[in-house]
Amino acid sequence: SAAIAFEGCPLDAYQTIESPTDRYGLYGIDLAVGSQTLIGSLGPTSVFDADFNAIGFNERDRFIYGFNRAQQRLVRIGSDGAGAAEFAFPTSIIGLPAGFVSFVADIGDDNHFYMLNDQTQMWKVNLATNVASLVGNFQSAVGRVTDMAFNPLDGQLYGVGGNGQVVR
């Protein structure tokens, strides 16, 4: 069966956490109190392998997208977690450099999946065409960026450094 979209913009934050028993779990995090709830197990399947990470929520279709590094493909996850998770496209992302690695991503209002490549370059993937393009070189003032998100109020992309500092 097909993945089920979220009903609205979720109020929780989402994180994938690797587990020795089920590979990955999709967790909802209540930002007001900091509690975690397992939404669903993400594996083990061909969609979620040991190289799955970099997730973001798409406001347009209300799905979470993540990056499968081993297969260089985008994964689409619905509100049921992994129940019907699927590859977003039948092929690998077009235009990414060989061996592309990303742990950090989000989706912009322009329907592009933005990823940092090993902390030196930012790439975007058009979610309508599966084609990637280089946004530009990236250097953070806070060191390694461990997460990033677009702010829906100002449209700016914010990153969090390993030291907890926020950079725009």
N, C-alpha and C positions, 0 to 999 in steps of 0.2 A: 504494500500500500504506500501511497505517497505521503511525504512529510506534511504535517499540519502546521499552518502558519500560527504565530502568536496572535491573540485577539486585538491587542493594541500595543503600544510601546511599553515594554515591561519596566516596572519600577526598580526591579532588582538589577544588580550587575551580574555578569555571567563569567565563569571561569572553567577551563578544562583542567582537571587534576588527574595525573597519572596514578594508577593504582596497580599493585601487583596482582590483584584478583580479577579485575575487569578491564584492564588496559587503561581506559580513560572514563571519567565520569563528567557529566555536565552539571555544574552546581550553580544554583541561584544564590546570590549573596544579598541579604537585606542590608542595605547601606546604613539604615538608621540604627540598627542594633549590632550589626556585624555577624549575624548568624548565617550558616550555610545550610542549604537543602539540596539533596541529590535530586536532580530532575530526571536523569536517566543515565544508564550505562552507555558508553560510546564504543564498546568493542568487546572482544576483538573481531574486526571484520576487515575487508579490503579497504573500506572507506577510512577507517581509523587505524593507522598503523603506528609504529613507534615514532614516527616523524610528523605527528599531527599537532598543530598549534596555531597561533595567530588568528584570533576570532574577532568578529565584529557583527553588529546588528544592522540589518538593512531596513530602514523605515518604509521603503517603497513596497516591498513584498512581505515584510514582517517575518523574515527568517534570519537565523544566525548563519554566517559563512565562516569557514575556517580553511586553513591551508595545509594540504597533505604534501609535505616536502619530498617524500620518496617518489611520489607519482607526479609531482608538480601540478596538482589539480586542486580546484576549489571544491569544498564539501558544503552542502546545504543541510542545516539542522533545524527541525521544527520544534514546536512547543512541547512535544512528547520526549524530547531528548534525542535518543538515538533510534527510537522505534522504527522510523522509516527514513533515517538519514541517507543521503544519496550524493553522488557526485553532481555538481551543478551543471557540468557540461560533459559531453562524451569524450573529450580529448584533454590533454594537458594544456595549460595556459600557453597561449601563443605569444612569443616574443620575450619570454623570460630568459636570462642568461643560464647556461648549463650549470647545474649544481646550486641553483638559487636556494638560499636559506633565509627564513624569516621566522621570528618568534613573536613579533609585535605587529598588530594590524587594527584597522577600523574601516568603516564604510562612510563615505561622505554623502552629502545631499545630492551630489552629481552622479550617483549610482556607480561609483568606482570603489573598489576594494584597495585600500592603501596599505603598503607593507614596507617596513624597513629591512633592507638587505644587509645583514651582518653589521648594522649600525653605521654604514657609510653611504648608502644610497636609499632614496625613497622611490618606490615603484607603485603604479596603480594599474588595476585590472578593470576593464570595462565589464560590468556585470550583464550587459546585453550581448556582447560580442566575444568575451573570453580573450580579449587581446590586451597585452600588457604594454606599458610605455614607461620610460624613465621620467620621473618628475624632476629629479636633480640630486646632486650630492648633498649629504646630510652630515652635519657635525653638531653634536649636542653640547651645550654649555654645562650640563650636569652629568656628563659621563654617559655610561650605558643607559639607554632608555629601556625600561622594563615593561612599560605599557603605554598606550596612547589612545586618545578618544577625541572625537569631534564634539564640541560644545554646541548643542542645538540652539542656544540663545544667541551666540555671536558667530557661529560658523567656523570658528578657529579650531585648529588641531592642537591639542595639549599632550605633552608627554610627561611621564614620571620617571625620574632617574633612580638608580639603585640606592641613592642616599635619601629618597623620599621627596626631593625637590621637584617642583612642577615647572615645566618650561613650555612656552608657546611658540 
